[in-house]
Amino acid sequence: MKPFVLLNSAMTVDGKIATENSSMQISGEQDLIRVHELRKKYDAIMVGINTVIVDNPKLTIHKIKAPKKDNPIRIIIDSKGRTPSDALVLNNDAKTIIIVSKKAPKKNLEKLEKKCDILVCGNEQVNLKEAMRKLYLKGIHSILLEGGSTLNFSMFKEGLIDEVSICIGSKILGGSTSKTFVDGEGFEPENCVKLELKNIEKIDNDVVLSYNVLN
């Protein structure tokens, strides 16, 4: 068994989610409210270590009024235990689980385990399937994935994403080094991830597309 996973993201019309070295606000204020309403519905929210290092997010509910207890558990995929000890995801607003591999340096983990739970999955890097199984056994049955392009690809590759919600903001970013919605080594054309369109919603000047993942 594994948690239900919804991949939620925003991208520009040309498929970019960030510049090479920094993030950007792509969608409008109403979409941000939608995202925080989604956070309230899920057991946990998950990102990769690059998102933590570049954006330093809190990963809490703050665009809508909600009690602290409604904040989802924060999950960080961090193979080498590189999460800074002063990262905002380690504050007291919600519980945090950092998932590392066996290669994570002990000195890194000693700093982190004082502020969060550590889950070891995989040898050289995090084994995502193992991580999902262990999270399910911990009572986490639904995850809102707000990953970057690398984690998004890895989760698709392992067949761990159930639904996709993507907001297309009315912007063009361009740039050959800008981050796309999904990167990695990609798939062969015959093996690409197939989606089933569920819903189209216009929010202000943005469009939100919802899909089921078919394979």
Residue frames as qw, qx, qy, qz and C-alpha x, y, z in Angstrom:
[[0.000, 0.886, 0.463, 0.000, 0.00, 0.00, 0.00],
 [0.407, 0.053, 0.007, 0.912, 1.05, 3.56, -0.65],
 [0.096, 0.572, 0.355, -0.733, -0.43, 7.02, -0.07],
 [0.441, 0.761, 0.442, 0.174, -2.61, 8.67, -2.70],
 [0.412, -0.368, 0.137, 0.822, -0.41, 11.31, -4.37],
 [0.354, 0.875, 0.329, 0.041, -1.62, 14.47, -6.10],
 [0.532, -0.052, 0.145, 0.833, 1.06, 16.40, -7.95],
 [0.090, 0.930, 0.348, -0.079, 0.17, 20.07, -7.81],
 [0.507, -0.220, 0.190, 0.812, 2.19, 22.73, -9.59],
 [0.314, 0.878, 0.167, -0.320, 2.07, 25.92, -11.61],
 [0.594, -0.068, 0.450, 0.663, 3.85, 26.53, -14.88],
 [0.159, 0.533, -0.167, -0.814, 4.09, 29.22, -17.51],
 [0.768, 0.500, 0.068, -0.395, 2.46, 28.82, -20.90],
 [0.570, 0.607, -0.552, -0.046, 5.84, 27.60, -22.21],
 [0.920, -0.131, -0.369, 0.007, 6.09, 24.92, -19.52],
 [0.400, 0.384, -0.522, 0.648, 8.56, 26.56, -17.12],
 [0.603, -0.663, -0.444, 0.003, 8.26, 26.43, -13.33],
 [0.468, -0.816, 0.068, 0.332, 11.32, 28.49, -12.31],
 [0.371, 0.832, -0.412, 0.008, 14.52, 30.04, -13.58],
 [0.736, 0.267, -0.576, 0.234, 17.73, 28.05, -13.23],
 [0.408, 0.106, -0.611, 0.670, 18.61, 29.47, -9.81],
 [0.162, 0.064, 0.450, -0.876, 15.47, 31.01, -8.35],
 [0.142, 0.496, 0.856, -0.029, 11.74, 30.50, -8.03],
 [0.113, -0.062, -0.180, -0.975, 8.99, 32.83, -9.21],
 [0.415, 0.361, 0.628, -0.550, 5.29, 33.37, -8.64],
 [0.072, 0.054, 0.771, 0.630, 3.59, 32.08, -11.75],
 [0.162, -0.577, -0.752, -0.275, -0.10, 31.95, -10.89],
 [0.156, -0.583, -0.025, -0.797, -2.34, 34.64, -9.41],
 [0.222, -0.298, 0.601, -0.707, -3.56, 35.18, -5.88],
 [0.809, -0.046, 0.084, -0.580, -6.75, 33.14, -6.34],
 [0.844, 0.221, -0.489, -0.011, -4.77, 30.11, -7.42],
 [0.230, 0.363, -0.706, 0.563, -2.53, 30.44, -4.37],
 [0.553, -0.193, 0.396, -0.707, -5.67, 30.33, -2.21],
 [0.904, 0.125, -0.228, -0.339, -6.75, 27.19, -4.07],
 [0.608, 0.347, -0.662, 0.269, -3.39, 25.58, -3.31],
 [0.056, -0.292, 0.670, -0.680, -3.66, 26.33, 0.40],
 [0.766, -0.067, 0.158, -0.619, -7.17, 24.91, 0.48],
 [0.854, 0.235, -0.459, -0.076, -5.68, 21.77, -1.05],
 [0.284, 0.400, -0.718, 0.493, -2.98, 21.63, 1.63],
 [0.477, -0.259, 0.451, -0.709, -5.70, 21.54, 4.27],
 [0.892, 0.071, -0.059, -0.443, -7.18, 18.38, 2.74],
 [0.792, 0.336, -0.499, 0.101, -4.01, 16.27, 2.68],
 [0.841, -0.499, -0.110, 0.176, -2.17, 14.35, 5.39],
 [0.602, -0.466, 0.241, 0.602, 1.21, 15.54, 4.15],
 [0.444, 0.885, -0.078, -0.117, 2.95, 17.84, 1.70],
 [0.836, -0.203, 0.313, 0.403, 6.15, 16.69, -0.01],
 [0.369, 0.902, -0.212, -0.069, 9.02, 18.50, -1.74],
 [0.883, 0.174, -0.164, 0.403, 12.63, 17.74, -2.63],
 [0.594, -0.504, -0.099, 0.619, 15.77, 19.15, -1.07],
 [0.349, 0.213, 0.282, 0.868, 16.37, 21.58, -3.95],
 [0.205, -0.740, -0.420, -0.483, 13.07, 23.30, -3.21],
 [0.609, -0.717, -0.245, 0.234, 14.08, 23.66, 0.44],
 [0.596, -0.254, 0.098, 0.756, 17.49, 25.10, -0.41],
 [0.219, 0.310, 0.372, 0.847, 16.34, 27.51, -3.13],
 [0.277, -0.616, -0.391, -0.625, 12.95, 28.65, -1.76],
 [0.140, 0.047, -0.705, 0.694, 13.22, 27.96, 1.99],
 [0.467, -0.397, -0.390, -0.687, 9.43, 27.44, 2.23],
 [0.398, -0.265, 0.609, -0.633, 7.40, 26.90, 5.39],
 [0.341, -0.072, -0.883, -0.315, 5.07, 24.42, 3.65],
 [0.053, 0.332, 0.752, -0.567, 2.18, 25.45, 5.88],
 [0.069, 0.708, 0.635, 0.301, -1.32, 26.82, 5.35],
 [0.262, -0.442, -0.236, 0.825, -1.14, 30.61, 5.43],
 [0.045, -0.109, -0.417, -0.901, -3.13, 31.99, 2.49],
 [0.536, -0.485, -0.461, -0.515, -6.39, 31.03, 4.21],
 [0.409, -0.524, 0.468, -0.582, -7.46, 31.05, 7.83],
 [0.868, -0.061, -0.483, -0.096, -6.81, 27.66, 9.42],
 [0.654, -0.705, 0.253, -0.103, -5.78, 26.45, 12.87],
 [0.019, -0.687, 0.723, 0.071, -2.21, 25.24, 13.30],
 [0.613, -0.096, 0.774, -0.130, -3.42, 21.66, 13.66],
 [0.755, 0.571, 0.245, -0.211, -4.60, 21.72, 10.04],
 [0.172, 0.768, -0.565, -0.250, -1.05, 22.09, 8.72],
 [0.963, 0.176, -0.191, -0.074, -0.03, 18.93, 6.86],
 [0.772, -0.443, 0.310, 0.334, 3.01, 16.91, 7.85],
 [0.329, 0.851, -0.341, -0.224, 6.00, 18.17, 5.87],
 [0.915, -0.050, 0.337, 0.216, 8.05, 15.56, 4.00],
 [0.158, 0.854, -0.413, -0.275, 11.45, 16.35, 2.49],
 [0.962, 0.196, 0.075, 0.175, 13.19, 13.99, 0.05],
 [0.021, -0.916, 0.395, -0.072, 16.84, 14.59, 0.91],
 [0.938, 0.150, -0.295, 0.106, 19.17, 11.71, 0.05],
 [0.605, 0.282, -0.414, 0.620, 22.29, 13.25, 1.63],
 [0.466, -0.679, -0.459, 0.334, 20.66, 15.00, 4.58],
 [0.394, 0.215, 0.062, 0.892, 21.49, 18.47, 3.26],
 [0.220, -0.824, -0.427, -0.302, 18.52, 20.27, 4.80],
 [0.190, 0.472, -0.368, 0.779, 19.89, 23.34, 6.65],
 [0.329, -0.320, -0.777, 0.432, 19.28, 23.16, 10.39],
 [0.065, 0.376, 0.295, -0.876, 17.71, 26.64, 10.27],
 [0.103, -0.197, -0.697, -0.682, 15.35, 25.85, 7.36],
 [0.446, -0.123, 0.142, -0.875, 11.80, 27.10, 7.85],
 [0.764, -0.084, -0.519, -0.374, 10.41, 23.60, 7.32],
 [0.561, -0.051, -0.722, 0.402, 11.97, 22.69, 10.66],
 [0.200, -0.321, 0.291, -0.879, 10.00, 25.25, 12.66],
 [0.149, 0.098, 0.874, -0.452, 7.28, 24.27, 15.12],
 [0.506, 0.177, -0.079, -0.840, 4.33, 24.95, 12.83],
 [0.923, 0.122, -0.105, -0.349, 4.00, 21.29, 11.84],
 [0.800, -0.312, 0.491, 0.149, 5.71, 17.94, 12.08],
 [0.447, 0.727, -0.445, -0.271, 8.50, 17.31, 9.56],
 [0.902, -0.106, 0.400, 0.125, 9.88, 14.04, 8.21],
 [0.228, 0.758, -0.521, -0.321, 13.15, 14.07, 6.27],
 [0.969, 0.107, 0.220, -0.014, 13.71, 10.99, 4.13],
 [0.002, 0.791, -0.581, -0.192, 17.37, 10.19, 3.52],
 [0.875, 0.272, -0.398, -0.027, 19.48, 7.38, 2.07],
 [0.879, -0.398, -0.047, 0.258, 22.05, 5.28, 3.89],
 [0.640, 0.306, -0.005, 0.705, 24.72, 7.52, 2.35],
 [0.158, -0.900, -0.083, -0.399, 23.59, 10.58, 4.32],
 [0.388, 0.383, -0.571, 0.614, 26.52, 11.70, 6.54],
 [0.512, -0.478, -0.664, 0.261, 25.97, 10.95, 10.22],
 [0.252, -0.222, -0.248, 0.909, 27.02, 14.48, 11.21],
 [0.231, -0.184, -0.344, -0.891, 24.22, 15.90, 9.08],
 [0.553, -0.415, -0.660, -0.294, 21.62, 13.63, 10.61],
 [0.457, -0.318, -0.589, 0.586, 22.70, 14.37, 14.17],
 [0.004, 0.086, 0.082, -0.993, 21.80, 18.03, 13.63],
 [0.408, -0.151, -0.462, -0.773, 18.51, 17.30, 11.94],
 [0.512, -0.308, -0.801, -0.054, 17.13, 14.60, 14.22],
 [0.166, -0.240, -0.542, 0.788, 16.89, 17.15, 17.05],
 [0.269, 0.268, 0.044, -0.924, 14.24, 19.02, 15.05],
 [0.717, 0.237, -0.234, -0.612, 12.44, 16.37, 12.98],
 [0.877, -0.068, 0.470, -0.078, 11.94, 12.68, 12.28],
 [0.134, 0.576, -0.699, -0.402, 14.45, 10.93, 10.03],
 [0.900, 0.177, 0.338, -0.213, 13.38, 8.07, 7.77],
 [0.154, -0.528, 0.729, 0.408, 16.08, 6.04, 6.00],
 [0.810, 0.400, 0.387, -0.185, 15.07, 4.54, 2.65],
 [0.734, 0.668, -0.062, 0.107, 17.51, 3.36, 0.00],
 [0.828, -0.215, 0.050, 0.515, 21.26, 3.01, -0.33],
 [0.447, 0.089, 0.176, 0.873, 22.83, 5.62, -2.62],
 [0.200, -0.166, -0.094, -0.961, 19.68, 7.75, -2.92],
 [0.504, 0.062, 0.536, -0.675, 16.17, 7.69, -1.53],
 [0.020, -0.169, -0.936, -0.307, 14.15, 4.68, -2.68],
 [0.352, -0.090, -0.013, -0.932, 10.83, 6.38, -3.33],
 [0.689, -0.199, -0.577, -0.391, 8.73, 3.22, -3.42],
 [0.554, -0.183, -0.685, 0.436, 10.11, 2.14, -0.07],
 [0.034, 0.013, -0.299, 0.954, 9.53, 5.64, 1.29],
 [0.514, -0.185, -0.268, -0.794, 5.89, 5.59, 0.21],
 [0.700, -0.237, -0.670, -0.067, 5.32, 2.22, 1.86],
 [0.434, -0.151, -0.586, 0.668, 6.86, 3.38, 5.14],
 [0.151, -0.080, 0.100, -0.980, 4.90, 6.64, 5.11],
 [0.621, -0.255, -0.473, -0.571, 1.67, 4.71, 4.58],
 [0.664, -0.249, -0.669, 0.223, 2.47, 2.52, 7.58],
 [0.238, -0.088, -0.406, 0.878, 2.97, 5.72, 9.59],
 [0.127, 0.654, 0.649, -0.368, -0.63, 6.68, 8.84],
 [0.110, 0.539, -0.216, -0.806, 0.08, 9.07, 5.97],
 [0.540, 0.345, 0.765, 0.064, -2.49, 8.08, 3.37],
 [0.431, 0.826, 0.314, 0.182, -2.56, 11.18, 1.16],
 [0.513, -0.398, 0.141, 0.747, 0.29, 13.38, -0.06],
 [0.362, 0.919, 0.120, -0.095, 0.25, 16.70, -1.90],
 [0.738, -0.063, 0.240, 0.628, 3.42, 16.69, -4.00],
 [0.173, 0.976, 0.040, -0.124, 4.72, 20.20, -4.67],
 [0.767, -0.275, 0.321, 0.482, 8.03, 19.05, -6.04],
 [0.097, 0.720, -0.382, -0.571, 10.47, 20.54, -8.46],
 [0.701, 0.486, -0.354, -0.384, 11.20, 19.12, -11.89],
 [0.253, 0.403, -0.875, 0.088, 13.66, 16.46, -10.66],
 [0.297, 0.011, 0.831, -0.469, 11.41, 14.99, -7.96],
 [0.681, 0.366, 0.125, -0.622, 8.40, 15.19, -10.27],
 [0.599, 0.449, -0.605, -0.271, 10.19, 13.05, -12.86],
 [0.102, 0.259, -0.927, 0.252, 11.36, 10.52, -10.27],
 [0.463, 0.136, 0.641, -0.597, 7.86, 10.12, -8.87],
 [0.727, 0.436, -0.117, -0.517, 6.40, 9.65, -12.36],
 [0.415, 0.467, -0.775, -0.098, 9.15, 7.17, -13.23],
 [0.019, -0.106, 0.932, -0.347, 8.31, 5.04, -10.20],
 [0.354, -0.373, -0.723, -0.461, 4.57, 5.17, -10.93],
 [0.280, -0.311, -0.687, 0.594, 3.77, 6.87, -7.64],
 [0.168, 0.164, 0.070, -0.970, 1.58, 9.77, -8.83],
 [0.256, 0.433, 0.858, -0.104, -2.19, 9.25, -8.99],
 [0.241, 0.867, 0.433, 0.062, -3.45, 12.65, -10.13],
 [0.435, 0.024, 0.087, 0.896, -2.04, 15.88, -11.52],
 [0.043, 0.915, 0.386, -0.115, -3.31, 19.41, -10.98],
 [0.528, -0.034, 0.177, 0.830, -1.44, 22.00, -13.00],
 [0.112, 0.887, 0.277, -0.352, -2.14, 25.72, -13.10],
 [0.576, 0.328, 0.300, 0.686, -1.04, 27.41, -16.31],
 [0.151, -0.741, -0.184, 0.628, -0.22, 31.01, -15.51],
 [0.523, 0.810, 0.244, 0.105, -0.49, 33.61, -18.24],
 [0.198, -0.862, 0.384, 0.265, 3.23, 34.19, -18.55],
 [0.866, 0.433, -0.156, 0.193, 6.11, 33.29, -20.86],
 [0.570, -0.743, 0.270, 0.223, 9.50, 32.75, -19.22],
 [0.700, 0.655, -0.274, 0.074, 11.68, 31.12, -21.87],
 [0.202, -0.743, 0.625, -0.129, 15.31, 30.26, -21.28],
 [0.754, 0.239, -0.603, -0.102, 17.01, 27.00, -22.22],
 [0.347, 0.154, -0.787, 0.487, 18.18, 26.51, -18.62],
 [0.496, -0.268, 0.223, -0.795, 14.87, 27.40, -16.95],
 [0.232, -0.037, 0.941, -0.245, 13.26, 24.57, -15.00],
 [0.475, -0.103, -0.577, -0.656, 10.48, 22.67, -16.70],
 [0.763, -0.324, 0.075, -0.555, 7.53, 20.92, -15.02],
 [0.943, -0.184, 0.274, 0.044, 9.31, 17.57, -15.39],
 [0.274, 0.778, -0.544, -0.153, 12.94, 16.99, -16.36],
 [0.753, -0.258, 0.605, 0.008, 15.24, 14.03, -15.65],
 [0.246, -0.240, 0.778, 0.526, 16.29, 11.76, -18.51],
 [0.559, 0.256, -0.173, -0.769, 12.73, 11.65, -19.80],
 [0.726, 0.098, 0.657, -0.180, 10.81, 8.72, -21.24],
 [0.175, 0.003, 0.785, 0.595, 10.86, 6.96, -24.58],
 [0.385, -0.010, -0.226, -0.895, 7.86, 8.14, -26.64],
 [0.615, -0.188, -0.686, -0.339, 6.10, 4.79, -26.29],
 [0.536, -0.309, -0.684, 0.386, 6.57, 4.87, -22.51],
 [0.011, -0.312, 0.152, -0.938, 5.56, 8.45, -21.77],
 [0.086, 0.273, 0.761, -0.582, 3.13, 9.01, -18.91],
 [0.136, -0.401, -0.650, -0.631, -0.45, 9.00, -20.15],
 [0.094, 0.163, 0.493, -0.849, -3.08, 11.25, -18.58],
 [0.032, -0.573, -0.770, -0.280, -6.87, 11.48, -18.61],
 [0.031, -0.269, 0.059, -0.961, -8.29, 15.01, -18.48],
 [0.166, -0.464, -0.818, 0.298, -10.76, 15.36, -15.61],
 [0.048, -0.881, -0.419, 0.213, -11.50, 19.05, -15.40],
 [0.399, 0.337, 0.099, 0.847, -10.68, 22.50, -16.79],
 [0.256, -0.829, -0.437, 0.236, -11.17, 25.53, -14.55],
 [0.331, 0.615, 0.009, 0.716, -10.49, 29.20, -15.26],
 [0.497, -0.690, -0.339, 0.401, -9.27, 31.14, -12.23],
 [0.069, -0.827, 0.101, 0.549, -8.83, 34.83, -12.95],
 [0.463, 0.736, -0.372, -0.325, -6.35, 34.88, -15.83],
 [0.121, -0.412, 0.903, 0.025, -5.06, 31.36, -15.16],
 [0.824, 0.052, -0.346, -0.446, -6.27, 27.90, -16.19],
 [0.421, -0.393, 0.781, -0.242, -6.17, 24.85, -13.90],
 [0.717, 0.214, -0.562, -0.353, -6.07, 21.45, -15.59],
 [0.605, -0.359, 0.629, -0.332, -6.81, 18.29, -13.59],
 [0.636, 0.340, -0.635, -0.275, -5.81, 14.82, -14.76],
 [0.911, -0.282, 0.286, -0.098, -5.89, 11.18, -13.70],
 [0.022, 0.606, -0.763, -0.223, -2.62, 9.35, -14.29],
 [0.899, 0.171, -0.117, -0.385, -3.31, 6.26, -16.38],
 [0.926, 0.139, -0.295, 0.193, -0.02, 4.41, -16.05]]
